[in-house]
Amino acid sequence: MKLSYFRQNLPFEYPFTISHGRTKTHQPSLVVVLEMGAFTGVGEAPAIVYYNITVDQMIDDLESKRSLVEKFAFTEPERYWHYLHHVFPDNPFLVCALDMAAWDLYGKMKEKPLFELWNTPWKNTPVTDYTIGIDTIDKMVAKMQAKPWPVYKIKLGTTEDIQIVSSLRKHTSAKLRIDANAGWTTQEALEKIPQLKALGVEMIEQPLAKEDWGGMKVLYEKSDLPLFADESCVFEKDVEKCYQYFHGINIKLTKCSGITPAIRMIQKARELGMQVMMGSMNESTIGSAAIANFLPQLDHVDMDGPLLLSQDIASGIEFDFGEVRLSGRPGLGIVPIG
């Protein structure tokens, strides 16, 4: 196995703001490349300040144990993930990038896209939403009008939440989803959810702080809208914790440490009768293609990273008014640009 990597800092089309005033204009990420014989696999991990993971930290960790990464006798991705999980126990983002590259490599060796390796026929695939970040109401309306789409994900967590959604609803009949990014109190959520339902909202993502289980139990019992865990559901062990506190989970590949644990998270959620969504952390087409291969297994998806970024580093995904199309190439199904 031969390892290489490079960093990216891709600009957003619009400054991207979520609750608590967190704004960014670029998405830094680490792209790793694994080569074995004639085959090459690529993976990506965005750096997220909220989780205290930087590209520099990922590179430092990778260089400190490069020889361990390269010496593994690779045969299939699951074994490699378990190995990496012990090599980098405190850096799930880096493990995700390497796991993604391993799956891409494996798919190319087997000459199949990942969804075919998983025996999931390409049918009943959900459309992806398009995210509108927090801004002035006029600018949020303008962003929406500039991108006609069947489903919008609206970032909330402000004093103007209801006014924002009311204004957006005047200009679209599309489905609306809300992501509060842990920006509400229990009382705020109890007041806002009925009003949002009246405005045609179909689900709420992470309404409360990630550790507010008492508040979530109240909302779970009283909410007229499905509630999805994001920040409260990071790793495999969190799926069962979210049972009967949320109606569904939103899996982020980067946070959970890759494709391999995500497969198990979906299985566990289905055993518990929970809905499954997979979400974006503003990945380029590389990370987004990994999400896309899961589409036949999902109820909902938020994989609009390539649509929010004004530059990209790979091709292989087409978006047609929310419908996602993969190239059909082996592995992730992508081709690096340049």
C-alpha positions in Angstrom: 0.0 0.0 0.0 1.3 3.5 -0.9 -0.2 6.5 0.8 -0.3 10.1 -0.4 -2.5 13.1 0.5 -3.3 16.7 -0.2 -5.3 19.5 1.4 -8.1 21.5 -0.1 -9.8 24.8 0.9 -12.8 25.0 -1.4 -14.9 28.2 -1.4 -18.6 28.3 -0.8 -20.9 30.0 -3.4 -22.3 32.0 -0.4 -21.0 32.5 3.1 -22.4 29.5 5.1 -23.9 30.3 8.5 -25.6 28.1 11.0 -26.9 28.7 14.6 -24.7 30.4 17.2 -23.3 32.6 14.6 -20.9 30.1 13.1 -20.0 31.3 9.6 -17.4 30.1 7.0 -16.5 31.1 3.5 -14.4 28.1 2.6 -14.4 24.4 3.5 -11.0 23.0 4.3 -10.5 19.2 3.8 -7.9 16.5 3.6 -8.0 14.1 0.6 -6.1 10.8 1.0 -5.0 8.5 -1.8 -4.2 4.8 -1.4 -2.4 3.0 -4.2 -2.0 -0.8 -4.5 -0.7 -2.2 -7.7 -2.7 -0.8 -10.6 -5.5 0.4 -8.3 -6.0 3.7 -6.6 -8.6 4.7 -4.0 -9.4 8.2 -2.8 -11.2 9.5 0.4 -12.0 12.8 1.9 -12.5 14.3 5.4 -13.6 17.9 5.9 -12.2 19.8 8.9 -15.0 21.0 11.2 -14.2 23.5 14.0 -17.2 22.4 16.0 -15.5 19.0 16.5 -12.0 20.4 17.0 -10.5 18.6 14.0 -8.2 20.5 11.7 -6.5 19.5 8.5 -3.1 20.1 10.2 -4.0 17.7 13.0 -5.1 15.0 10.5 -1.8 15.4 8.6 0.2 15.3 11.8 -1.5 12.1 12.9 -1.2 10.5 9.5 2.6 11.3 9.2 3.2 10.0 12.7 1.9 6.6 11.8 2.4 6.5 8.0 4.3 3.2 8.1 1.4 1.5 9.9 -1.1 2.8 7.4 1.0 1.5 4.5 2.2 -1.8 5.8 -1.3 -3.3 6.3 -2.0 -6.4 4.1 -5.2 -5.1 2.5 -7.8 -7.6 1.4 -11.1 -5.9 2.2 -12.3 -2.7 3.8 -13.9 -3.9 7.1 -10.7 -5.4 8.4 -8.8 -2.3 7.4 -11.3 -0.1 9.2 -10.9 -2.1 12.4 -7.1 -1.8 12.1 -7.3 2.0 11.5 -9.8 2.5 14.3 -7.1 1.3 16.7 -4.2 3.1 15.0 -6.1 6.5 15.2 -8.5 6.1 18.2 -8.9 9.8 18.6 -9.3 11.0 15.0 -12.5 9.5 13.4 -12.3 12.1 10.6 -8.9 10.7 9.4 -10.2 7.2 9.8 -13.2 8.1 7.6 -10.9 9.5 4.8 -8.8 6.3 4.8 -11.8 4.0 5.1 -13.5 5.8 2.2 -10.3 5.4 0.1 -10.2 1.7 1.0 -13.7 1.2 -0.2 -13.0 3.0 -3.4 -9.9 0.9 -3.9 -11.9 -2.3 -3.1 -14.7 -1.4 -5.5 -12.2 -0.9 -8.3 -10.5 -4.2 -7.6 -13.9 -5.9 -7.7 -15.0 -3.8 -10.7 -18.3 -2.8 -9.1 -19.7 0.4 -7.7 -20.2 0.2 -3.9 -24.0 0.0 -4.0 -23.7 -3.1 -6.1 -21.1 -4.6 -3.7 -23.7 -4.1 -1.0 -26.5 -5.8 -3.0 -28.6 -2.6 -3.0 -30.3 -2.1 -6.4 -30.4 1.5 -7.6 -34.1 2.1 -7.0 -36.3 4.1 -4.6 -33.5 6.6 -4.1 -34.5 9.8 -2.2 -33.8 13.2 -3.7 -31.3 15.4 -2.0 -32.2 18.7 -0.4 -30.5 22.0 -1.0 -29.4 23.9 2.1 -30.2 27.6 2.8 -27.8 28.9 5.4 -28.8 31.6 7.9 -28.7 35.1 6.5 -31.0 38.1 6.3 -34.5 37.0 5.3 -34.2 38.8 1.9 -30.9 37.0 1.1 -32.3 33.6 2.2 -35.3 34.2 -0.1 -32.9 35.2 -2.9 -30.7 32.1 -2.4 -33.8 29.9 -2.7 -35.1 31.6 -5.8 -31.7 31.3 -7.4 -31.8 27.5 -7.0 -35.2 26.1 -7.8 -35.3 22.7 -6.0 -37.9 20.2 -4.7 -36.7 20.1 -1.1 -34.9 22.7 0.9 -33.1 22.3 4.2 -33.3 25.6 6.2 -30.8 26.4 8.8 -32.5 28.0 11.9 -31.7 28.9 15.5 -32.4 32.6 15.5 -35.0 35.0 17.0 -36.5 35.2 13.5 -37.1 31.5 12.8 -40.8 31.7 12.1 -40.5 34.9 10.0 -37.8 33.2 8.0 -39.8 30.1 7.2 -43.0 32.2 6.6 -41.1 34.4 4.1 -39.6 31.4 2.3 -43.0 29.6 2.1 -44.5 32.6 0.3 -42.1 31.9 -2.6 -42.1 28.1 -2.9 -44.3 25.1 -2.6 -41.3 22.8 -2.1 -40.8 20.5 0.9 -39.0 22.3 3.7 -36.8 20.7 6.3 -35.4 22.5 9.4 -32.0 22.1 10.9 -31.7 24.0 14.2 -28.2 22.7 14.9 -29.0 22.5 18.6 -30.0 26.1 18.6 -33.3 25.9 20.6 -34.4 25.4 24.2 -37.1 22.9 24.9 -39.7 25.7 25.3 -38.7 27.4 22.1 -39.0 24.1 20.3 -42.5 23.4 21.8 -43.6 26.8 20.6 -42.0 26.7 17.1 -42.7 23.2 16.0 -46.5 23.6 15.7 -46.0 26.8 13.7 -43.5 25.2 11.5 -45.8 22.3 10.8 -48.5 24.7 9.8 -46.0 26.2 7.3 -45.5 22.8 5.7 -42.3 21.7 7.3 -41.7 18.0 7.1 -39.0 17.3 9.7 -36.8 18.9 12.4 -33.2 18.1 12.7 -31.3 18.4 16.1 -33.6 20.9 17.8 -31.8 20.8 21.2 -28.3 20.6 22.6 -26.8 17.2 22.0 -26.9 16.2 25.6 -30.3 17.5 26.4 -32.0 14.0 26.6 -34.6 15.2 29.1 -35.7 17.9 26.7 -35.7 15.5 23.8 -37.9 13.1 25.6 -40.5 15.8 26.0 -40.3 16.8 22.4 -40.4 13.2 21.2 -43.7 12.7 23.1 -45.2 16.0 22.0 -43.8 16.8 18.6 -46.2 16.6 15.6 -43.1 16.5 13.3 -40.4 13.8 13.0 -37.3 14.6 14.9 -33.9 13.6 13.6 -30.6 13.3 15.6 -27.5 14.8 14.2 -25.1 16.1 16.9 -26.7 13.6 19.3 -25.9 10.7 17.0 -22.2 10.6 16.1 -20.9 7.1 16.6 -22.4 3.6 16.4 -23.1 3.5 20.1 -25.3 6.6 19.8 -27.9 5.0 17.6 -29.5 3.0 20.4 -29.2 6.0 22.8 -31.4 8.0 20.3 -34.2 5.4 20.3 -37.4 6.8 21.6 -35.8 10.3 21.8 -35.7 10.8 18.1 -37.7 9.4 15.2 -34.6 9.1 13.0 -30.9 9.6 12.8 -28.8 11.6 10.4 -25.5 9.8 9.8 -22.4 11.8 8.9 -19.7 9.6 7.4 -16.9 12.0 8.6 -18.2 12.0 12.2 -18.9 8.3 12.6 -15.5 7.4 11.1 -16.4 6.2 7.7 -18.4 4.0 5.4 -17.8 0.8 7.4 -19.5 1.9 10.7 -22.2 3.7 8.7 -23.3 0.4 7.3 -23.8 -1.0 10.8 -25.5 2.2 12.0 -28.1 1.8 9.3 -28.7 -1.9 10.2 -29.1 -0.9 13.9 -31.5 1.9 13.1 -33.7 -0.4 11.0 -33.8 -3.0 13.8 -35.1 -0.2 16.1 -37.7 0.9 13.5 -36.0 4.3 13.1 -35.8 6.4 9.9 -32.4 6.9 8.3 -31.0 10.1 6.8 -27.4 10.7 5.7 -26.0 14.2 5.7 -23.3 16.3 4.2 -20.5 18.1 6.0 -19.9 20.2 2.8 -17.8 17.5 1.2 -16.7 17.8 -2.4 -17.8 15.2 -5.0 -15.4 12.7 -3.5 -17.2 12.5 -0.1 -20.5 13.1 -1.7 -20.1 10.1 -3.9 -19.6 8.0 -0.8 -23.0 9.3 0.5 -24.6 8.7 -2.9 -23.7 5.0 -2.9 -25.9 4.7 0.2 -29.0 6.2 -1.4 -30.9 2.9 -1.9 -30.7 2.4 1.9 -31.9 5.8 3.0 -35.2 7.5 3.7 -33.8 11.0 3.2 -30.5 12.5 2.2 -28.6 15.8 2.4 -25.7 15.6 0.0 -25.6 19.1 -1.5 -21.9 19.8 -0.8 -21.0 20.0 -4.5 -23.9 22.4 -5.0 -22.9 24.7 -2.1 -19.2 24.9 -3.1 -18.2 27.1 -6.1 -15.2 24.7 -6.9 -14.9 21.0 -7.0 -12.1 18.4 -7.2 -13.8 15.5 -8.9 -16.7 14.5 -11.2 -19.0 11.6 -11.2 -22.3 12.8 -9.7 -25.1 14.6 -11.6 -27.9 16.5 -9.9 -31.2 16.8 -11.7 -33.7 18.8 -9.6 -32.8 16.8 -6.5 -32.4 13.5 -8.3 -28.9 12.1 -7.9 -27.2 10.1 -10.7 -23.9 8.2 -10.3 -21.6 7.5 -13.1 -21.7 3.7 -12.6 -17.9 3.5 -12.5 -16.4 1.1 -9.9 -15.8 2.1 -6.3 -17.1 5.6 -5.4 -17.7 6.2 -9.1 -15.7 9.4 -9.4 -12.9 10.8 -11.5 -10.5 13.4 -10.0 -10.4 16.8 -11.8 -6.9 17.8 -13.0 
